[in-house]
Amino acid sequence: MGSSKITLTRILKCAISFIVFIVSFLADCAFRLVGRKPKGLCVVLYYHSVPLEQRAQFASQLDSVLSWTKPLAITSNVRLLPGVRHSAITFDDAFENFIDVAFPELQKRNICSIMFVIPEALGKTFGPADCSERVMSQQQLLNLPEALVTIGSHTLTHPMLTRIEEARAREEIVNSRSKLEQILNRKVSFFSFPFGDFNERLVEICREAGYEYVFTTLPGWAFSRGDEFVISRVRVDPTDWRLEFRLKLAGAYRWLPLAFSLKRKIFAGMRGISNASKVKKAPVTAQSMIHDTSNQ
């Protein structure tokens, strides 16, 4: 699902992130010069598929994770060590190649991960028709060692939750958890939003469902306050450039949510100007927070 394609947008994101990294590095040095230890930081990475031909690239990225950060096993009460750069690794969709390609490399380095599973997709193919992939079976899911792989929910069928009725969205969120708990015979505490598509009401439904953390696709620091419920993640792929991956791991892509917000406001303003002469002003309604995080 990842791409090694060189595009202007990708280069621009990388360039801006490099500037963010330099500024952050200088600020960190200034803190240490005056005898103040910077607070602990954490970046949560998320993958989808790791094809066999990309195993060496994935392994190299894990080596960078170990070299530059302290990997976390995410539990219900994450606490970051002062002055330490932490990381956590997650996977969406539970593709079968995780078992033979990604997991052996994680296990070799004793790195824990979270796998977000779509119960109704187990044992089937999933994804767009032109690039669908096999999802692991229920038995394969059960065979994953609990000590290294935590299972989370990714809804029952992977819909865009803001585009369906609230009652169905609640079913997707609540029933996916209960079904996974029946399969695993243990508690499921974490949830990730399909497509990074969420709003405040969906977050509240996740709270009511009993999840302890919900994960987005918006880059940013994770667990920095210690009481977060909504956790930021940045997408990575084995095909990421070395610099690109290093910057994501350093949290330098955290400016993207602000860019997405500004982009929405600009387009909303342009549409408002275009429509002003045609229709009367419509009542303001809540808008879903749909985020385009492709090739972050």
FENSULDA-V95987 format. One record per run of one state. SS is the DSSP state (A for helix, B for strand, O for the rest). FROM is the first residue (numbers start at 0). LEN is the number of residues. Records with the same first field share a line. If there is no record, write none. Layout:
# FENSULDA-V95987
SS = FROM-LEN + FROM-LEN
This chain:
# FENSULDA-V95987
O = 0-7 + 33-7 + 47-4 + 68-1 + 71-13 + 92-2 + 95-1 + 108-4 + 117-1 + 121-3 + 126-6 + 135-2 + 143-5 + 153-7 + 163-2 + 184-5 + 192-1 + 196-1 + 198-1 + 209-3 + 215-14 + 231-2 + 235-6 + 249-6 + 276-12 + 289-7
A = 7-26 + 51-17 + 96-12 + 118-3 + 137-6 + 160-3 + 165-19 + 193-3 + 199-10 + 241-8 + 255-21
B = 40-7 + 69-2 + 84-8 + 94-1 + 112-5 + 124-2 + 132-3 + 148-5 + 189-3 + 197-1 + 212-3 + 229-2 + 233-2 + 288-1
